[in-house]
Amino acid sequence: MAVCGCRLLEVADTVQQAMIPLALLYPAGGVEATEQFGPYSLEVALNAAPVGGPHPLVVVSHGNAGTPWAYRELAKHLVQSGYIVALPAHTGNTRHNNNRANTAANLANRPRHITLVIDAAYDQLKDHLIADRVAVIGHSIGGYTALAVAGGKPWTGPYERKTNPPQPVPVTPDDRVRALVLLAPATAWFRPEALRTVRLPILMITGDRDVNTPVEHAFNVLDGVADRAQVVHKVFDGAAHFSFMSKFPPEMTKPEFHPSQDPPGFDRGAIQAELFADIDMFLQRAVGTPPHNETR
């Protein structure tokens, strides 16, 4: 099984005038050690030499006030399956700095961050990446981000319009993105017809106990995209909005911290293997089978 290499860098966003923290995880040589990323730990080989390829690129877009490390186990699984994974922190909408939440600027910044991160990944690891073969995995507002960078045409929603009339959000699609995985996606920023320009294969995974983004958000995707047949929709029984994230460290797992909690009787750890397999199988079909023989 592949060693998981890790590079930490920052990507400049000249429009936002901010830096985007980015972790690149990739098949590598070397030896893994347990590393801390804030309160989260993961066994990786820091700054190890990349190996094999070319590999498809997967970018993970986290949720509101979130962190990419909440998807660390999925990211490492994908590296071990032969992908290179980019984990950006959406500056202004993270657990450390959430000052752009509920603003039109945040809706414009997030998709642009994805394009900048794709550029950075190709700059860092271009000899190990397949050209223009990118998938985006988005959770919650990360699902919005994925749909926007794939060609969706968003408008500001109720939170962003408190002091301004509705307005279109300026987003430039990135045609390097070839597939989307939407985990409990938030889609309220897309009006009817706004997703007709999204013409990519999509895997959408939701939970039937989700009160944050209930089933109407999924219907926006199913009814909105150009070809509903390109969307595979799977519902996990008993899952809520945060149930697709990695388990939080024990010191963060408490009732008042809602992302760490699941509905009674549901164990997010128990579904991880099935969740990972669903995503892996979809990505193999959508962006190509990675060269396993070169990474194992």
WOHUQUI-V964191 format. One record per helix or strand. SS is the DSSP state (2 for helix, 1 for strand). FROM is the first residue (numbers start at 0). TO is the last residue. If there is no record, write none. Layout:
BEGIN
[[SS/FROM/TO] [SS/FROM/TO]]
END
This chain:
BEGIN
[[1/2/12] [1/17/27] [1/32/36] [1/39/45] [1/49/49] [1/54/60] [1/65/65] [2/67/79] [1/83/87] [1/93/93] [2/103/127] [1/128/138] [2/140/148] [1/154/154] [1/167/167] [1/176/182] [1/200/206] [2/214/223] [2/227/229] [1/230/235] [2/249/251] [2/257/259] [2/267/286] [2/291/293]]
END
